Amino acid sequence: MTDRIERVVVHLVSAPVLGGLEDATRKLDSLGYTIVRVFTKDGVEGIGVTYNEVGGEATKTLIDTAIAPKLIGRDPFDTEVLWNEFFAYLRGVGRKGLTFGALSAVDIALWDIKGKTLGLPLYKLFGGGRTSVPVYASGGWTSYSDDELVEEVQGMVDRGFTTVKVKVGVEGGTNPGSDVVRVRKLREALGPDIRLLLDANNCWDAATAARFANRVAEYDPFLIEEPVFADDIPGLARFKRGTDIPLATGEHEYTRYGVRDLLLADAADVIQADGTRAGGFTEMLKIAALTQAWNVGFAPHAMENIHLHLVASVPNGLFLERLLLFEDITARTFADAPVPVEGHMHIPDLPGLGLALDLDFVLANDEASN
Ligand SMILES: [Mg+2]
């Protein structure tokens, strides 16, 4: 007997970002999740999420008014069919951005239903065998002083992380010399064994970025992320030809088509597409396959609780990203979400995503934000 989708509910949870945190190109005001709950006739509930840093209300409205009505009565196992129907239905109003955040959250919820119905964790459905995945701590905002930066990263190491990521591009990317000093101070504080990732958040042109990369090469960065504007694919390729430090990008790409263009242009060594924006698990499995065909790394951006099963299942999956900024709202939104231990996250022995919402928090926060 086939189960059917009966009801879809969307909640917004958010929290202000305090302390005036900035990266090279952006100040953060708030963060949070758009949460999609899909209920079936047989009483299974699937959970999916996307971001709502900006535009959560629009995402919720799109799901409530355009997507949910078309899900009612459908088989939740038809993820490929439904993905393609919605891709066609929505293509005129967005093949990137908020539209894809909405579609991604819905797709993730359907996969959660599949796992729960079968009584299997998602990594089993993906064919994976790993139950523990390396995770790195991510923070190090450009708005920090040099001392604050070193102190935060030291705290990451004290918590057991052996891979850490910080922002570069202080003063809006206008002072790469200061960034070189910051990277030197970090390497001196960390010693040689901690892997150090640098994220420039789109701030430079290719020439400036390559010069910076070559100046910090002696401090052994593991990779440099988004050194130029994410859509400047020729610029990413130029950067890559100018330095041997690996290039990571893709958190702003959507679908297999966006990742295909990065790979065809030889514009990435590590692909960081984010399943909560790029098209859910249905699309991320295809993106992961593309990265294998090009023999590059696969390391999805943020949302480690969602990406845990996927990275565990993909042979070229490098690690998860744990944004320290999200730790508080994640701990409040989910009951007993997995936490890193000694730089690894372990997959809970539970069906689907293995996540449960803390509904007291979600409903109270949703109410307050409406
Ligand atoms: Mg980034």
Boltz pocket constraint, residues with backbone or C-beta under 6 A from the ligand:
constraints:
  - pocket:
      binder: B
      contacts: [[A, 199], [A, 201], [A, 225], [A, 226], [A, 251]]
      max_distance: 6.0
